[in-house]
Amino acid sequence: MRAFFNMLMAKSENRPISAFISTAVVRIIGVIWLGVLISTCLLALYSFSWATLVWDVLFAALITVLCVLFYREFTQRVAGRVKYHIQLFKKNPNPMWVYDMATMRFLSVNEAATALYGYTEAEFLALTIKDIRPAEDVPLLITAAEKRKLEFNHQYHWSGTWRHKTKDGRTIYVEISSHDIIFENKKAQLVLAYNVTDKVLQQRDLQLLNQELEWKVMERTNDLLLLNKRLINHNRIIKSANLELFTITNDLRVANEKIKEHADLKSRFVSMASHEFRIPLANISGAAADIRDHATGSEASEVIAKVKTIEKQVAHMVSLLDDVLTIGKDEAVKLKVNAQSIDVESFVTGVVEDVRNAHGSSHCINVTMHETTPRCILSDEKFLRNIFINLLNNAIKYSPLSNEVYLSIYPSANAICFEVRDQGLGIESHDIEKIFEPFFRSSSIQNIGGTGLGLSIVKRAADLLHARIDVKSEIGKGSVFTVSLPIDQK
């Protein structure tokens, strides 16, 4: 680079290099002419002749012509070479400049430098190298320049990446390489700058991205460590819960075995009660019938009345026994539904007749059947009788001031509805949700006897038949029980 630029721009005593070449050629011609004159004089002293003199003059003229031709060709070639190297400097696509190391003032700049920095060539030459650096970088620049002065020895230097300012105030990044030269008899620096702004910004963005990624990785790692700790704690909790679950399962198994034993005992008790209680009641009923049949004389009417009382109490005991056995069987073993085709009209007539026989003529049961009611349904007659006998019995029992009870049958969507309505005492609103619990009795009917099992039997039978029971009641106005029974029991 130094040889190139010295040839390109070197000046000495304010004269261009072509002046040095011209002076050298003139001096060579003068030396040749001086040699010719000296040789001519020597020849004249020793052997003068006009022929020899002519030949010497011709020889000197020939040498002169050759020197002139050589001078012209040489100066043309040098001028072309200088012009070529000047173009290399001026037209270089990368910014180049020369600055004085003593004053730091620009001495020459190329077109790429003016284009990148936005200054004209005249503006550039009025600036110093400090003017294109940010203020905070100037102290470092001065330090580096002082060191470079002390080490000046026509060496090549690579200065690294620097921040520069353009005319419009933008900051750019350039990689600087330079060479020590002599320019106009001054120690100077030939500088070549590469614009690496995009590269630096990309590297900065990449560095920021890497930092962000590192932070995210660190954050995710911490989250994973925390999650791992939580998983370890959860595993411990799950292990402890599994142990507790195993213990509970084992306890449940033991409890289930005990429940099964109790259910077996209860089932055996129900069977025994059904046998042991019914036989004495049947014997009592049979003995009462014999007494009634053989009663004679004046006391026959009194005996028959007492026998009817005995039979009525026996029937009541049998009814209580049926209720208790029904509850006991439902809890001990799973009852099965035996669905059969049932004639609705015949079934309702039979149930109403049985209730009337049990209560006599104290109440009138009014039956209404809608004309579109299905004639037959598929269900279990035994559970249906439990439902409607209990509902009608309750309607009569809890209507002491009214002698009317109503039973309505009408169709609904995929179901048949049985509505039992009375004008009796009614049920407290807060008791309606509890009336289907075994042995529960509403506070409004405490003065009327009962076991509290009737509606419990109704609810369990309805559940077995997949029927729905709706209750509406008002104190002093009576109650309405509606049983919605699916037409086909499967």
VEXZA-135014 format. One record per residue (C-alpha): x, y, z. Coordinates in Angstrom, 2 decimals. Layout:
! residues N
X | Y | Z
X | Y | Z
...
***
This chain:
! residues 490
X | Y | Z
0.00 | 0.00 | 0.00
2.82 | 2.46 | 0.89
4.66 | 1.97 | -2.44
1.35 | 2.34 | -4.30
0.35 | 5.53 | -2.55
3.90 | 7.05 | -2.71
3.87 | 6.54 | -6.45
0.31 | 7.84 | -6.60
0.56 | 10.98 | -4.50
4.19 | 11.65 | -3.56
5.38 | 15.29 | -3.84
8.61 | 16.85 | -2.86
9.25 | 20.59 | -2.63
5.77 | 21.14 | -4.00
6.71 | 19.47 | -7.38
4.97 | 16.40 | -8.84
6.80 | 13.18 | -9.63
6.89 | 14.04 | -13.36
9.20 | 16.95 | -12.45
11.63 | 14.50 | -10.82
11.60 | 12.33 | -13.95
12.18 | 15.30 | -16.31
15.09 | 16.54 | -14.23
16.69 | 13.07 | -14.22
16.40 | 12.72 | -18.02
17.88 | 16.19 | -18.61
20.78 | 15.39 | -16.34
21.42 | 12.10 | -18.19
21.46 | 13.95 | -21.56
23.84 | 16.57 | -20.12
26.18 | 13.87 | -18.88
26.13 | 12.22 | -22.37
26.89 | 15.56 | -24.09
29.67 | 16.29 | -21.62
31.16 | 12.86 | -22.37
30.94 | 13.54 | -26.11
32.68 | 16.95 | -25.74
35.43 | 15.52 | -23.57
36.01 | 12.66 | -26.02
36.06 | 15.13 | -28.93
38.61 | 17.35 | -27.22
40.86 | 14.42 | -26.42
40.70 | 13.18 | -29.99
41.50 | 16.69 | -31.26
44.58 | 16.85 | -29.15
45.94 | 13.56 | -30.28
44.65 | 13.11 | -33.82
42.48 | 15.89 | -35.09
40.55 | 15.26 | -38.26
37.38 | 16.70 | -39.69
35.96 | 13.24 | -40.36
36.35 | 12.22 | -36.76
34.72 | 15.44 | -35.60
31.75 | 14.91 | -37.90
31.27 | 11.39 | -36.67
31.40 | 12.56 | -33.04
28.82 | 15.25 | -33.69
26.52 | 12.77 | -35.48
26.92 | 10.30 | -32.65
26.04 | 12.99 | -30.07
22.99 | 14.03 | -32.13
21.82 | 10.42 | -32.35
22.19 | 10.00 | -28.62
20.25 | 13.22 | -28.08
17.38 | 12.07 | -30.33
17.19 | 8.67 | -28.61
17.15 | 10.35 | -25.17
14.35 | 12.70 | -26.23
12.27 | 9.81 | -27.57
12.92 | 7.78 | -24.45
11.95 | 10.77 | -22.29
8.63 | 11.28 | -24.13
7.63 | 7.60 | -23.94
8.68 | 7.31 | -20.30
6.79 | 10.45 | -19.20
3.64 | 9.28 | -21.03
3.73 | 5.90 | -19.32
4.33 | 7.44 | -15.91
1.48 | 9.95 | -16.43
-0.87 | 7.10 | -17.40
0.17 | 5.07 | -14.37
-0.33 | 8.06 | -12.05
-3.73 | 8.75 | -13.57
-4.71 | 5.07 | -13.11
-3.74 | 5.04 | -9.45
-5.48 | 8.33 | -8.80
-8.63 | 6.77 | -10.26
-8.16 | 3.75 | -7.98
-8.14 | 6.11 | -5.01
-10.96 | 8.38 | -6.14
-13.28 | 5.64 | -7.47
-12.65 | 3.04 | -4.77
-16.08 | 1.74 | -3.56
-14.87 | 1.95 | 0.04
-14.27 | 5.30 | 1.76
-10.59 | 6.40 | 1.71
-8.86 | 9.50 | 2.98
-5.46 | 10.91 | 3.93
-5.06 | 12.95 | 7.09
-2.15 | 14.87 | 8.63
-0.91 | 13.07 | 11.77
0.17 | 16.36 | 13.34
-3.04 | 18.36 | 12.92
-5.44 | 15.44 | 12.20
-6.81 | 17.52 | 9.30
-8.01 | 15.77 | 6.14
-5.62 | 16.18 | 3.20
-7.53 | 14.17 | 0.60
-10.75 | 12.12 | 0.39
-12.38 | 9.94 | -2.26
-15.93 | 9.94 | -3.62
-17.09 | 6.97 | -1.49
-16.15 | 8.91 | 1.66
-18.15 | 11.99 | 0.61
-21.13 | 9.76 | -0.29
-21.10 | 7.86 | 3.02
-20.51 | 10.81 | 5.35
-22.61 | 13.37 | 3.46
-19.92 | 16.09 | 3.22
-18.63 | 17.65 | 0.03
-14.92 | 17.30 | -0.70
-14.34 | 20.94 | 0.27
-16.23 | 20.44 | 3.56
-14.24 | 17.31 | 4.26
-10.90 | 19.08 | 3.73
-11.96 | 21.73 | 6.26
-12.54 | 19.08 | 8.97
-10.28 | 17.05 | 11.22
-10.52 | 13.37 | 11.98
-11.96 | 14.31 | 15.39
-15.00 | 15.90 | 13.72
-16.31 | 12.57 | 12.44
-16.00 | 10.83 | 15.80
-18.50 | 10.94 | 18.71
-17.33 | 13.29 | 21.47
-16.92 | 10.44 | 23.96
-14.53 | 8.62 | 21.58
-12.22 | 11.61 | 20.93
-9.92 | 11.07 | 23.99
-9.29 | 7.50 | 22.91
-8.64 | 8.68 | 19.35
-6.06 | 11.25 | 20.52
-4.28 | 8.64 | 22.61
-4.10 | 6.24 | 19.67
-2.88 | 9.02 | 17.33
-0.07 | 10.06 | 19.71
1.08 | 6.46 | 19.94
0.95 | 6.14 | 16.16
3.20 | 9.22 | 15.76
5.88 | 7.64 | 17.93
5.70 | 4.39 | 15.97
5.70 | 6.00 | 12.51
7.74 | 3.74 | 10.25
5.66 | 3.23 | 7.08
3.83 | 0.23 | 8.52
0.35 | -1.15 | 7.86
-2.09 | -0.94 | 10.78
-5.47 | -2.44 | 11.50
-7.33 | -0.27 | 14.01
-10.48 | -2.33 | 14.50
-14.08 | -1.12 | 14.53
-14.87 | 2.51 | 15.37
-17.95 | 4.66 | 15.67
-18.18 | 7.56 | 13.22
-20.67 | 10.41 | 12.77
-22.15 | 11.49 | 9.46
-23.12 | 15.03 | 8.54
-26.79 | 14.39 | 9.42
-25.85 | 13.11 | 12.90
-26.23 | 9.39 | 12.25
-23.83 | 7.00 | 13.97
-22.20 | 4.41 | 11.74
-19.68 | 1.68 | 12.42
-16.55 | 1.27 | 10.24
-13.57 | -1.05 | 10.26
-10.38 | 1.01 | 9.87
-7.07 | -0.07 | 8.27
-4.31 | 2.45 | 7.62
-0.74 | 2.89 | 6.38
1.99 | 5.36 | 7.31
2.89 | 7.59 | 4.32
4.61 | 10.87 | 3.50
2.13 | 13.24 | 1.86
3.20 | 16.77 | 0.85
6.28 | 16.42 | 3.06
4.04 | 15.56 | 6.04
3.68 | 12.46 | 8.09
0.25 | 11.22 | 7.15
-2.09 | 8.22 | 7.36
-3.74 | 6.63 | 4.35
-7.01 | 5.21 | 5.71
-9.33 | 2.62 | 4.19
-12.76 | 2.33 | 5.89
-15.28 | -0.52 | 5.56
-18.88 | 0.32 | 6.44
-19.94 | -2.51 | 8.80
-22.98 | -0.76 | 10.37
-25.45 | -3.45 | 9.27
-23.13 | -6.19 | 10.46
-22.62 | -4.54 | 13.87
-26.34 | -3.89 | 14.32
-27.14 | -7.45 | 13.34
-24.53 | -8.72 | 15.77
-25.98 | -6.46 | 18.47
-29.51 | -7.70 | 17.73
-28.20 | -11.25 | 17.74
-26.45 | -10.61 | 21.05
-29.64 | -9.15 | 22.53
-31.56 | -12.12 | 21.19
-29.03 | -14.50 | 22.68
-29.29 | -12.71 | 26.02
-33.06 | -12.87 | 25.85
-32.88 | -16.56 | 24.98
-30.45 | -17.13 | 27.83
-32.82 | -15.36 | 30.23
-35.75 | -17.38 | 28.92
-33.76 | -20.61 | 29.18
-32.75 | -19.66 | 32.70
-36.34 | -18.75 | 33.55
-37.67 | -21.97 | 32.04
-34.96 | -23.93 | 33.84
-35.98 | -22.35 | 37.14
-39.62 | -23.09 | 36.34
-38.72 | -26.69 | 35.56
-36.73 | -26.99 | 38.77
-39.65 | -25.54 | 40.72
-42.05 | -27.83 | 38.86
-39.78 | -30.77 | 39.58
-39.83 | -29.90 | 43.28
-43.60 | -29.65 | 43.15
-43.80 | -32.98 | 41.34
-41.59 | -34.54 | 43.99
-43.87 | -33.11 | 46.70
-46.93 | -34.25 | 44.76
-45.42 | -37.71 | 44.36
-44.88 | -37.83 | 48.10
-48.45 | -36.69 | 48.67
-49.74 | -39.22 | 46.13
-47.67 | -41.95 | 47.73
-49.06 | -41.00 | 51.13
-52.58 | -40.78 | 49.65
-52.15 | -44.18 | 48.02
-51.14 | -45.62 | 51.35
-54.15 | -44.01 | 53.00
-56.34 | -45.17 | 50.12
-55.04 | -48.70 | 50.54
-55.83 | -48.51 | 54.24
-59.29 | -47.07 | 53.55
-59.90 | -49.69 | 50.85
-58.95 | -52.42 | 53.25
-61.21 | -50.90 | 55.92
-64.01 | -50.64 | 53.37
-63.52 | -54.25 | 52.38
-63.79 | -55.30 | 56.00
-66.81 | -53.01 | 56.45
-68.43 | -54.42 | 53.31
-67.93 | -57.90 | 54.59
-69.59 | -56.88 | 57.86
-72.40 | -55.15 | 55.96
-72.88 | -58.28 | 53.91
-73.02 | -60.33 | 57.11
-75.52 | -57.87 | 58.59
-77.56 | -57.96 | 55.36
-77.63 | -61.75 | 55.51
-78.70 | -61.60 | 59.16
-81.33 | -59.01 | 58.28
-82.60 | -61.10 | 55.39
-82.86 | -64.14 | 57.63
-84.61 | -62.02 | 60.25
-87.11 | -60.74 | 57.66
-87.86 | -64.28 | 56.54
-88.19 | -65.45 | 60.13
-90.43 | -62.48 | 61.04
-92.61 | -63.11 | 58.00
-93.12 | -66.69 | 59.18
-93.18 | -66.27 | 62.94
-95.45 | -63.19 | 63.05
-97.94 | -64.21 | 60.42
-98.71 | -67.66 | 61.94
-99.95 | -66.28 | 65.31
-101.94 | -63.58 | 63.51
-103.50 | -66.20 | 61.23
-104.35 | -68.33 | 64.26
-105.93 | -65.35 | 66.02
-107.90 | -64.50 | 62.88
-109.03 | -68.14 | 62.51
-110.06 | -68.40 | 66.18
-112.03 | -65.14 | 65.93
-113.83 | -66.45 | 62.86
-114.78 | -69.66 | 64.72
-116.11 | -67.65 | 67.67
-118.14 | -65.45 | 65.32
-119.58 | -68.49 | 63.53
-120.55 | -70.28 | 66.76
-121.91 | -67.30 | 68.64
-125.52 | -67.93 | 69.82
-127.93 | -66.68 | 72.36
-128.54 | -63.23 | 73.70
-124.88 | -62.34 | 73.81
-124.22 | -63.28 | 70.16
-124.37 | -59.69 | 68.90
-121.94 | -58.48 | 71.56
-119.55 | -61.36 | 70.79
-119.72 | -60.68 | 67.05
-118.90 | -57.00 | 67.64
-115.86 | -57.91 | 69.71
-114.80 | -60.47 | 67.11
-114.98 | -57.76 | 64.41
-112.76 | -55.57 | 66.60
-110.27 | -58.44 | 66.91
-110.31 | -59.02 | 63.14
-109.85 | -55.29 | 62.49
-106.83 | -55.15 | 64.81
-105.41 | -58.32 | 63.23
-105.78 | -56.72 | 59.79
-104.04 | -53.61 | 61.13
-101.19 | -55.72 | 62.53
-100.87 | -57.55 | 59.20
-100.70 | -54.17 | 57.41
-97.99 | -52.95 | 59.80
-96.12 | -56.21 | 59.34
-96.29 | -55.84 | 55.54
-94.90 | -52.32 | 55.78
-92.02 | -53.37 | 58.03
-91.24 | -56.39 | 55.87
-91.29 | -54.29 | 52.69
-88.79 | -51.81 | 54.16
-86.66 | -54.66 | 55.52
-86.57 | -56.55 | 52.23
-85.69 | -53.41 | 50.26
-82.70 | -52.72 | 52.51
-81.59 | -56.36 | 52.83
-81.89 | -57.52 | 49.24
-82.47 | -55.82 | 45.91
-86.13 | -56.19 | 44.97
-86.92 | -57.24 | 41.39
-89.63 | -55.79 | 39.20
-91.94 | -58.33 | 37.57
-93.51 | -56.33 | 34.73
-96.80 | -57.63 | 33.33
-99.62 | -56.21 | 31.26
-102.15 | -54.53 | 33.56
-105.67 | -53.39 | 32.67
-105.76 | -49.86 | 34.10
-109.51 | -49.66 | 34.72
-109.73 | -53.07 | 36.42
-106.64 | -52.35 | 38.50
-107.98 | -48.97 | 39.73
-111.40 | -50.47 | 40.50
-109.81 | -53.25 | 42.57
-107.56 | -50.87 | 44.55
-110.43 | -48.45 | 45.29
-112.67 | -51.36 | 46.40
-110.00 | -52.66 | 48.80
-109.55 | -49.19 | 50.35
-113.31 | -48.72 | 50.70
-113.65 | -52.10 | 52.44
-110.86 | -51.16 | 54.85
-112.34 | -47.76 | 55.78
-116.07 | -48.44 | 55.36
-118.32 | -45.59 | 54.32
-116.44 | -42.79 | 56.13
-115.11 | -41.28 | 52.89
-116.16 | -41.21 | 49.25
-113.46 | -41.96 | 46.69
-114.24 | -40.12 | 43.42
-112.49 | -41.70 | 40.43
-112.03 | -39.85 | 37.11
-110.35 | -41.48 | 34.11
-109.68 | -39.47 | 30.98
-111.02 | -41.03 | 27.83
-107.59 | -41.02 | 26.10
-105.98 | -42.95 | 28.96
-104.29 | -46.15 | 27.69
-106.30 | -49.26 | 28.52
-103.23 | -51.32 | 29.43
-99.80 | -50.60 | 30.85
-96.73 | -52.76 | 31.37
-95.71 | -52.65 | 35.05
-95.51 | -54.56 | 38.35
-98.97 | -54.81 | 39.93
-97.65 | -55.54 | 43.44
-95.62 | -52.31 | 43.61
-98.46 | -50.32 | 42.03
-100.85 | -51.55 | 44.73
-98.34 | -50.52 | 47.43
-98.23 | -47.03 | 45.92
-101.94 | -46.31 | 45.51
-103.26 | -48.13 | 48.58
-100.86 | -46.11 | 50.76
-101.68 | -42.83 | 49.01
-105.46 | -43.39 | 49.27
-105.17 | -44.58 | 52.89
-103.19 | -41.41 | 53.78
-105.67 | -39.19 | 51.92
-108.54 | -40.67 | 53.98
-106.62 | -40.82 | 57.29
-105.46 | -37.18 | 57.17
-108.83 | -35.76 | 56.03
-110.83 | -35.93 | 59.28
-112.99 | -32.92 | 58.44
-113.69 | -33.84 | 54.80
-115.26 | -36.99 | 53.43
-114.17 | -36.51 | 49.81
-111.02 | -38.02 | 48.22
-110.27 | -37.76 | 44.50
-108.34 | -40.08 | 42.17
-107.71 | -38.85 | 38.60
-106.05 | -40.85 | 35.83
-104.92 | -39.11 | 32.61
-102.23 | -39.57 | 29.93
-99.03 | -37.53 | 29.55
-96.05 | -37.71 | 27.20
-94.97 | -41.40 | 27.24
-96.50 | -41.75 | 30.70
-99.75 | -42.18 | 32.57
-100.44 | -39.93 | 35.56
-102.29 | -40.94 | 38.75
-103.33 | -37.96 | 40.87
-104.54 | -38.47 | 44.46
-106.06 | -35.30 | 45.95
-107.62 | -34.65 | 49.33
-108.97 | -31.66 | 51.29
-107.35 | -32.63 | 54.55
-104.86 | -31.18 | 57.00
-102.04 | -30.55 | 54.51
-98.26 | -30.71 | 55.01
-95.90 | -27.98 | 56.20
-93.77 | -26.66 | 53.27
-90.50 | -27.34 | 55.13
-91.58 | -30.99 | 55.71
-92.33 | -31.87 | 52.09
-88.68 | -32.80 | 51.32
-88.62 | -35.19 | 54.31
-91.97 | -36.97 | 54.01
-90.49 | -39.87 | 52.03
-87.93 | -40.71 | 54.73
-88.74 | -43.82 | 56.84
-90.54 | -43.08 | 60.13
-90.79 | -39.34 | 59.43
-94.10 | -37.67 | 60.33
-95.03 | -34.07 | 59.58
-95.63 | -31.73 | 62.50
-99.15 | -31.00 | 61.18
-100.37 | -34.60 | 61.77
-98.72 | -35.50 | 65.08
-102.13 | -35.97 | 66.74
-103.10 | -38.69 | 64.22
-101.63 | -42.16 | 64.67
-99.25 | -43.74 | 62.16
-95.85 | -45.33 | 61.68
-94.33 | -42.97 | 59.08
-93.61 | -45.89 | 56.72
-96.39 | -45.46 | 54.13
-94.84 | -42.71 | 51.99
-91.39 | -44.32 | 52.31
-92.87 | -47.48 | 50.77
-94.53 | -45.36 | 48.07
-91.21 | -43.69 | 47.17
-89.25 | -46.93 | 47.00
-91.88 | -48.64 | 44.88
-91.98 | -45.60 | 42.53
-88.19 | -45.66 | 42.18
-88.29 | -49.35 | 41.27
-90.90 | -48.58 | 38.58
-88.95 | -45.48 | 37.34
-91.93 | -43.31 | 38.25
-91.80 | -39.66 | 39.38
-93.75 | -38.34 | 42.36
-94.74 | -34.65 | 42.59
-96.20 | -33.23 | 45.80
-98.22 | -30.04 | 46.32
-99.69 | -29.23 | 49.72
-101.09 | -26.33 | 51.71
-101.96 | -26.33 | 55.41
-105.74 | -26.58 | 55.92
-106.47 | -27.10 | 52.21
-105.14 | -30.57 | 51.57
-102.50 | -32.29 | 49.45
-102.04 | -33.50 | 45.87
-99.75 | -36.46 | 45.07
-99.10 | -37.04 | 41.32
-97.41 | -40.27 | 40.20
-96.09 | -40.16 | 36.58
-95.61 | -43.78 | 35.51
-93.90 | -44.78 | 32.24
-96.33 | -46.68 | 30.04
-93.85 | -49.44 | 29.20
-91.69 | -50.85 | 32.00
-88.58 | -52.56 | 30.62
***
